[in-house]
Amino acid sequence: MSFLHVAVVAIVHGLFEVVPVGAEAHFPLLSLIVPQAGPAIALAIELGLLAAVASYLSADIAGMMAGLWRNLRGRRDPRSMLLLQIALGSVPMAVAAVLVDRFAGSALDGLALMAWATIGFAVLLLLGDATGMTVRRIEHLELSDSLVIGIAQAAALIPGAGRAALAMTAARVLGFERPDAARFSLLLAIPALVYACAAGTWELYPTDATLLDTGPLLAGGIAFAAALLGIAGMMAWLRRHSFAPFVLYRLLLGAGLLGLAYGWY
């Protein structure tokens, strides 16, 4: 891959993985102009994403760790409860991934399915955002909320659905304010990104590729910057506005994928 190709892939993956659009739906269109990334570049991008999310949520992570440490020392600290919320919210995705891989992997293939999922879940995000109340913050999160959001997130195994969009849609339906819906979605992204990095490391191990080459280093740095800017921009927007621009973008992206799937161009 040329440095330009590496930059394009890193920007697309880094930016659209953290906002409620979904990076995967871009890959069929992207593959028309950019070759597929190798395992070292793919792993570097995932590491950049993880670093960006962890950097933005550093205060939350520090609070959870401090709360856990106090709990282990026999002192009550509610900040550790968020760790349990994240763990519980991650279970449905893990279970669904195993089931899909074993029983329904081939059934979820197809560009047309990805296109319709991109459009359909955009409509659900629009409806959830329009009808959901804005009265709850992440401090009001209960275990049942985490489970519901986690179950919704598991539908991200449908190509084009988008993990972030599903988590934010469920959180909005449950009445969480927009920035808090996005914040919990980012927290849930951490276990998913850790798993992706572990899987990428396993894939890279038997090859001669290394993360210290120029391409992976460039990819990781660009993905980190794109993701961090994307998160900051999204959170700033959601403090005052709705998810409408993300819905519109998904509808346009879905239309483009439909054209590709049905040979309109």
C-alpha positions as CSV (number, residue, x, y, z in Angstrom):
1,M,0.0,0.0,0.0
2,S,1.2,3.5,-0.8
3,F,1.3,6.0,2.1
4,L,-1.8,7.7,0.6
5,H,-3.7,4.5,0.7
6,V,-2.6,3.8,4.2
7,A,-3.7,7.3,5.3
8,V,-7.1,6.9,3.6
9,V,-7.8,3.5,5.3
10,A,-6.6,4.8,8.7
11,I,-8.8,7.9,8.5
12,V,-11.9,6.0,7.4
13,H,-11.5,3.3,10.0
14,G,-10.4,5.6,12.8
15,L,-13.1,8.2,12.3
16,F,-16.1,6.1,11.4
17,E,-15.6,3.4,14.0
18,V,-16.2,5.8,16.9
19,V,-19.1,7.8,15.5
20,P,-22.6,6.2,14.8
21,V,-21.9,5.5,11.2
22,G,-19.8,2.4,11.1
23,A,-16.5,1.8,9.3
24,E,-17.3,-1.6,7.8
25,A,-20.0,-0.2,5.5
26,H,-17.3,2.0,3.8
27,F,-15.0,-0.9,2.9
28,P,-16.9,-2.1,-0.3
29,L,-16.7,1.4,-1.8
30,L,-13.2,1.9,-0.5
31,S,-12.0,-1.3,-2.0
32,L,-12.7,0.2,-5.5
33,I,-9.8,2.6,-5.0
34,V,-7.6,1.2,-2.2
35,P,-6.1,-2.2,-1.8
36,Q,-6.8,-4.3,1.3
37,A,-4.6,-3.5,4.3
38,G,-2.2,-6.2,5.6
39,P,-2.3,-7.6,9.1
40,A,0.4,-5.2,10.4
41,I,-1.5,-2.1,9.2
42,A,-4.8,-3.5,10.4
43,L,-3.4,-4.1,13.9
44,A,-1.8,-0.7,14.0
45,I,-5.1,0.9,13.2
46,E,-6.9,-1.0,16.0
47,L,-4.2,0.0,18.4
48,G,-4.5,3.6,17.4
49,L,-8.3,3.4,17.9
50,L,-7.9,1.8,21.3
51,A,-5.4,4.5,22.3
52,A,-7.7,7.3,21.2
53,V,-10.7,5.9,23.1
54,A,-8.7,5.3,26.2
55,S,-7.1,8.8,26.0
56,Y,-10.5,10.5,25.7
57,L,-12.0,8.4,28.5
58,S,-8.9,8.5,30.7
59,A,-10.8,10.2,33.6
60,D,-13.5,7.4,33.5
61,I,-10.8,4.7,33.4
62,A,-8.9,6.2,36.3
63,G,-12.0,6.5,38.3
64,M,-13.0,2.9,37.7
65,M,-9.5,1.7,38.6
66,A,-9.5,3.8,41.8
67,G,-12.9,2.5,42.7
68,L,-11.9,-1.1,42.1
69,W,-8.8,-0.6,44.3
70,R,-10.8,0.8,47.1
71,N,-13.3,-2.0,46.8
72,L,-10.5,-4.6,47.0
73,R,-9.3,-2.8,50.2
74,G,-12.8,-3.3,51.7
75,R,-14.1,0.3,51.1
76,R,-17.2,1.0,49.1
77,D,-16.7,3.1,46.0
78,P,-19.5,3.4,43.4
79,R,-17.1,4.2,40.6
80,S,-16.2,0.6,40.3
81,M,-19.8,-0.2,39.3
82,L,-19.1,1.1,35.8
83,L,-16.6,-1.7,35.3
84,L,-19.4,-4.2,36.0
85,Q,-21.7,-2.3,33.6
86,I,-19.2,-2.5,30.8
87,A,-18.5,-6.2,31.4
88,L,-22.2,-7.0,31.4
89,G,-22.8,-4.9,28.3
90,S,-20.0,-6.8,26.5
91,V,-21.3,-10.3,27.1
92,P,-24.2,-10.3,24.5
93,M,-21.7,-9.4,21.7
94,A,-19.3,-12.1,22.7
95,V,-22.1,-14.7,22.9
96,A,-23.6,-13.6,19.6
97,A,-20.2,-13.7,17.9
98,V,-19.7,-17.3,18.9
99,L,-23.2,-18.3,17.8
100,V,-22.9,-16.5,14.4
101,D,-19.5,-17.9,13.7
102,R,-20.8,-21.4,14.4
103,F,-24.3,-21.3,12.8
104,A,-24.9,-18.3,10.6
105,G,-21.7,-16.9,9.3
106,S,-22.4,-17.2,5.6
107,A,-26.0,-16.0,6.1
108,L,-24.7,-12.5,6.9
109,D,-22.6,-12.2,3.8
110,G,-23.7,-10.0,0.9
111,L,-23.4,-6.4,-0.2
112,A,-27.2,-5.9,-0.4
113,L,-27.6,-6.9,3.2
114,M,-25.0,-4.4,4.3
115,A,-26.6,-1.7,2.3
116,W,-30.1,-2.3,3.7
117,A,-28.7,-2.6,7.2
118,T,-26.9,0.7,6.8
119,I,-30.2,2.3,5.9
120,G,-32.4,0.4,8.2
121,F,-30.4,1.1,11.4
122,A,-30.1,4.7,10.3
123,V,-33.9,5.0,10.5
124,L,-33.9,3.3,13.9
125,L,-31.3,5.8,15.2
126,L,-33.4,8.6,13.9
127,L,-36.6,7.3,15.6
128,G,-34.8,6.4,18.8
129,D,-33.2,9.9,19.0
130,A,-36.5,11.6,18.2
131,T,-38.6,9.7,20.7
132,G,-36.2,9.0,23.5
133,M,-36.3,11.3,26.5
134,T,-33.2,13.2,27.7
135,V,-33.5,12.8,31.4
136,R,-30.8,10.2,32.3
137,R,-27.1,10.4,32.6
138,I,-24.5,7.7,32.8
139,E,-24.6,7.9,36.6
140,H,-28.2,6.6,36.4
141,L,-27.1,3.5,34.4
142,E,-28.5,0.3,35.9
143,L,-27.5,-3.3,35.2
144,S,-30.6,-3.9,33.2
145,D,-29.7,-0.9,31.0
146,S,-26.3,-2.3,30.3
147,L,-27.8,-5.6,29.3
148,V,-30.3,-4.0,27.0
149,I,-27.6,-1.8,25.3
150,G,-25.3,-4.8,25.1
151,I,-28.0,-6.9,23.4
152,A,-28.7,-4.1,20.9
153,Q,-24.9,-3.8,20.3
154,A,-24.7,-7.5,19.4
155,A,-26.7,-6.8,16.2
156,A,-23.5,-5.1,15.0
157,L,-22.6,-8.6,13.7
158,I,-24.9,-7.7,10.8
159,P,-22.6,-6.1,8.3
160,G,-23.4,-2.3,8.0
161,A,-25.3,-2.1,11.3
162,G,-22.5,-0.3,13.2
163,R,-21.7,-1.1,16.8
164,A,-21.6,2.5,18.0
165,A,-24.9,3.4,16.2
166,L,-26.7,0.4,17.8
167,A,-25.4,1.2,21.3
168,M,-26.3,4.9,21.0
169,T,-29.7,4.0,19.6
170,A,-30.5,1.7,22.6
171,A,-29.2,4.3,25.1
172,R,-31.4,7.0,23.6
173,V,-34.5,4.8,23.7
174,L,-33.7,4.2,27.4
175,G,-33.8,8.0,27.9
176,F,-30.1,8.8,28.2
177,E,-28.9,12.2,27.1
178,R,-27.1,12.2,23.8
179,P,-23.5,12.8,25.1
180,D,-24.0,10.1,27.8
181,A,-25.3,7.6,25.2
182,A,-22.2,8.3,23.1
183,R,-19.9,8.1,26.2
184,F,-21.2,4.6,27.2
185,S,-20.9,3.4,23.6
186,L,-17.2,4.5,23.7
187,L,-16.7,2.6,27.0
188,L,-18.2,-0.5,25.5
189,A,-15.8,-0.1,22.6
190,I,-12.8,-0.8,24.9
191,P,-13.4,-4.5,25.4
192,A,-14.2,-4.9,21.7
193,L,-11.0,-3.1,20.7
194,V,-8.9,-5.1,23.1
195,Y,-10.2,-8.3,21.6
196,A,-9.6,-6.9,18.0
197,C,-6.0,-6.1,19.0
198,A,-5.5,-9.5,20.5
199,A,-6.9,-11.2,17.4
200,G,-4.7,-9.0,15.2
201,T,-1.6,-9.8,17.2
202,W,-2.4,-13.5,16.8
203,E,-2.8,-13.1,13.0
204,L,0.4,-11.1,12.7
205,Y,2.5,-13.4,14.8
206,P,3.3,-16.1,12.2
207,T,4.1,-13.5,9.5
208,D,7.3,-11.5,8.9
209,A,5.4,-8.2,9.2
210,T,6.2,-5.8,12.1
211,L,4.5,-2.8,13.6
212,L,7.7,-0.9,13.5
213,D,7.6,-0.4,9.7
214,T,6.8,3.0,8.3
215,G,3.3,1.9,7.0
216,P,2.0,0.5,10.3
217,L,3.4,3.4,12.3
218,L,1.8,5.9,10.0
219,A,-1.5,4.0,10.1
220,G,-1.6,3.8,13.8
221,G,-0.8,7.5,14.3
222,I,-3.4,8.7,11.7
223,A,-6.1,6.3,13.1
224,F,-5.4,7.7,16.6
225,A,-5.7,11.3,15.5
226,A,-8.8,10.7,13.3
227,A,-10.5,8.8,16.1
228,L,-9.7,11.4,18.8
229,L,-10.8,14.3,16.6
230,G,-14.0,12.3,15.7
231,I,-14.8,11.6,19.3
232,A,-14.2,15.2,20.3
233,G,-16.2,16.6,17.4
234,M,-19.1,14.2,18.0
235,M,-19.3,14.9,21.7
236,A,-19.2,18.7,21.1
237,W,-22.0,18.3,18.5
238,L,-24.2,16.1,20.7
239,R,-24.2,18.5,23.6
240,R,-26.4,20.9,21.6
241,H,-27.7,19.0,18.6
242,S,-29.3,15.7,17.5
243,F,-28.0,12.6,15.6
244,A,-29.5,13.9,12.4
245,P,-26.2,14.5,10.5
246,F,-25.1,10.9,11.2
247,V,-28.4,9.6,10.1
248,L,-28.3,11.5,6.8
249,Y,-24.7,10.3,6.2
250,R,-25.8,6.7,6.7
251,L,-28.7,7.1,4.4
252,L,-26.4,8.5,1.6
253,L,-23.8,5.8,2.3
254,G,-26.5,3.1,2.2
255,A,-27.8,4.5,-1.1
256,G,-24.3,4.2,-2.5
257,L,-24.0,0.6,-1.4
258,L,-27.3,-0.2,-2.9
259,G,-26.1,1.2,-6.3
260,L,-23.0,-1.0,-6.0
261,A,-25.0,-4.1,-4.9
262,Y,-27.6,-3.9,-7.7
263,G,-25.3,-2.7,-10.4
264,W,-26.8,0.8,-10.9
265,Y,-23.3,2.1,-11.8
